[in-house]
Amino acid sequence: MKRFIDQELKKWKKARRRKPLIVRGARQVGKTYSVKQFGEDCFDTVAVVNLERNPDWHRVFEGNLHAKRICGDLEILLHQKIVPGETLLFIDGIQACPRAITALRYFYEELPDLHVVAAGSLLEFAMKDISFPVGRVQFCRLLPLCFAEYLQATGNDEAANIILGPPGAVSQTIHEFLCEELRRYFFVGGMPESVMAYVETGSMQESFEVQAEICDTYRMDFSKYSPHANKHCLNGVLTTVAQSVGQQIKYSRLADGYSNPTLKKAFDLLCRANIIKKVPSVDPSGLPLGATAAANIFKALMVDIGLMRHLTGMPVDVEYGCADLLNIYRGAVAEQFVGQEMVLSQKDDLYYWSRRAKSSSAEVDYVAVIDGRIHPIEVKSGASGRLKNLHLFLQTYRNSSKGIVFSTRPYAELPESNIVFVPLYFAFSATLGSKESPAGKSGSS
């Protein structure tokens, strides 16, 4: 299964100022698979240290954290040599042993030629109580398969190449094909196991069963959030967020029987676990957008469109049959899709606009920064004249560039309105922040 992160990992391997890499992401987005595949493709050997599966190995990271001593102990446990420049040392499930996270700085300082990758879920919980190796590690975030990766996984490489290219007109045949593939993606989603279940069996029901299992796994993890939040509260918030994609979030409406501070804590914990994504409202009068992000005016997305489908309990037989993709689950699925693609294309910086004037309900679904210019984004069908809020945005913020409307209609530019209509399947390439090649977000800390 090819992923955008493959190129990011290869780039990291060759970097002159390489540091130990931590791959972050929600459970079951494919972190272990991608890193192992990278190791097998690019190194002579891979030394896999799974600290979640082998709790007795945690003792390796007790006492002094000298990198050479740790490697020596791991060689004994793994029955293999760890050779700088030839071996990829992969520390999986690192969240289970916070001391191993601290140890990464000593690999950087004492064994800089050794390639070290760590991965784990719920990392934010593990990192809050340790001496974190600031300036000694790099990060890379892995998300579920985007639509292009899904197309590659289902054997449609040429279709993937089309939607990764610049948005533009395609033949009616290709347009209809991509819309139908997108309909399937809306329901199968991008969790790797769900996609593989569908690829191997051709049955969406198989992928739905995987989605249910993943959601059950997330719920079982709620005990690890303790004592920070009540698991019943977390479950209520998770379900409500899935049902509320596209709507402004009010803490008081997330679950019954809990105080606002309790609900806020549950929401924030799910964000830290990468299960949901907070989308704040911003003032788009200038850059950076994040500087004006409102703390209490926000929407939210699910980590994956397929998991959203499962948690909403939407009737598949009814919703799958909707003629227009924009009408599935009252349009919320299309908004989740565009937001999910933009989390990748905008490098995790996702915002929307809600007019803050008194008694105003005007809002625009998303705001993107493309090549340094601000673009309002709407996800809806209909003619240009019905895009009242988009026109208001463009009139109010003259510094912004053209508006982008994602719909199921063919590509069309309306220069007189400063608007371009783009088919939904181009959501990633149309909002790509810069011309760089697709890859996961990375950075140093």
Summary of the structure (lengths in Angstrom):
residues: 445
radius of gyration: 22.5
end to end distance: 29.2
largest distance: 70.2
contacts: 1478
relative contact order: 0.12
helix: 47%
strand: 16%
